[in-house]
Amino acid sequence: MLSASHRTPETARLVEEFLSLNRRRIRGDPPLSAQEWVRWSELRWLIEEALSGGTAPRNGVRRKALRVPSNLAVECSKPASGALGPVREISEGGVFLVTERPLPVGTPLNFRLVGDRGETVEVEGAVVWVRRPGSDERPPGMGVEFSNLDESQREAVAYLVEEALAAL
C-alpha cells in the first residue's frame, strides 16, 4: 500500500490520469496517440516509484507491468494449491500469492481471482519464483505468471488491477 507520506493529492492526480489512459490502452477506444503512449509510460513509472516508496528502478531492469498492492481472494480447484492466501500484488502479467507452502517453480496453476465486488476471472499460469518462510521480513509466497489469457480474461485482469490501483 502507499504509505501515508506517499498518499498525496499529486499521487492521486497521477493515478487518475493513468487510469483514464490505461482504460483506453486496454480497450483501444479510442486508441492512444504516440504522445499519450509516452505519457502513459511516464505515469506508470511515477506510480511504480510512489508504490515502492521511491525505490523503483528508473534505469536498468524494469518490470513488464505495473504491480499494485491487492487483497484479492483466490479460489483454487486443485487440492495441492488449496493453502493459498490472498493476492498480495497484482499486475496484468501475474500475481504474488501469499502462502506458507509455496509450490515449486514451474508448477502450473488454474485458479479464480475474486474481486471486491464479487466479480471473478479464471486464469491459468505457472509459478515463476518463490519466497520461502523466514527468508526475510516479507511474507512467504510465490510469483505466478499468467499464461494463455484470452481477450476477455486480459480485460478482466486489467480491470482488477485498475480497481486495486483506484483503491489506493
VENLIN-V888455 format. One record per backbone hydrogen bond with DSSP energy under -0.5 kcal/mol. CO is the residue of the C=O (numbers start at 0). NH is the residue of the N-H. E is the energy in kcal/mol with one decimal. If there is no record, write none. Layout:
CO:NH:E, CO:NH:E
//
This chain:
2:5:-1.7, 2:6:-1.0, 3:6:-0.5, 5:7:-1.6, 7:11:-2.5, 8:12:-2.1, 9:13:-2.3, 10:14:-2.6, 11:15:-2.3, 12:16:-2.4, 13:17:-2.7, 14:18:-2.9, 15:19:-1.9, 16:20:-2.0, 17:21:-3.3, 18:22:-2.4, 19:23:-1.3, 20:24:-2.4, 21:25:-2.7, 22:26:-2.4, 23:27:-2.6, 27:30:-0.6, 29:28:-0.6, 32:36:-2.2, 33:37:-1.8, 34:38:-2.1, 35:39:-2.9, 36:40:-2.4, 37:41:-2.3, 38:42:-2.8, 39:43:-2.5, 40:44:-2.0, 41:45:-2.1, 42:46:-2.7, 43:47:-2.6, 44:48:-2.2, 45:49:-2.0, 46:50:-3.0, 47:51:-1.7, 48:53:-3.4, 49:52:-1.1, 67:89:-2.3, 71:86:-2.7, 72:113:-2.4, 74:111:-2.9, 77:80:-1.2, 78:81:-1.7, 80:83:-0.8, 85:87:-0.5, 85:97:-2.1, 87:69:-2.3, 88:95:-2.2, 89:67:-2.6, 92:145:-2.5, 93:90:-2.5, 94:96:-0.6, 94:143:-3.1, 95:87:-2.9, 95:88:-0.9, 96:141:-2.2, 97:84:-4.0, 103:106:-2.1, 106:126:-2.1, 108:124:-2.3, 109:76:-0.9, 110:122:-3.1, 111:74:-2.4, 112:114:-0.6, 112:120:-1.6, 113:72:-1.5, 114:117:-1.9, 118:114:-3.5, 120:112:-2.7, 122:110:-2.4, 123:146:-2.7, 124:108:-2.8, 125:144:-2.4, 126:105:-3.1, 128:142:-2.5, 130:140:-2.1, 131:134:-1.9, 139:98:-1.6, 140:130:-3.0, 141:96:-2.8, 141:143:-0.5, 142:127:-3.1, 142:128:-1.2, 143:94:-2.2, 144:125:-1.8, 146:123:-0.6, 149:153:-2.8, 150:154:-2.3, 151:155:-2.2, 152:156:-2.7, 153:157:-2.3, 154:158:-2.1, 155:159:-2.0, 156:160:-2.3, 157:161:-2.6, 158:162:-2.8, 159:163:-2.2, 160:164:-2.5, 161:165:-3.0, 162:166:-1.6, 163:167:-0.6, 164:167:-1.1
//
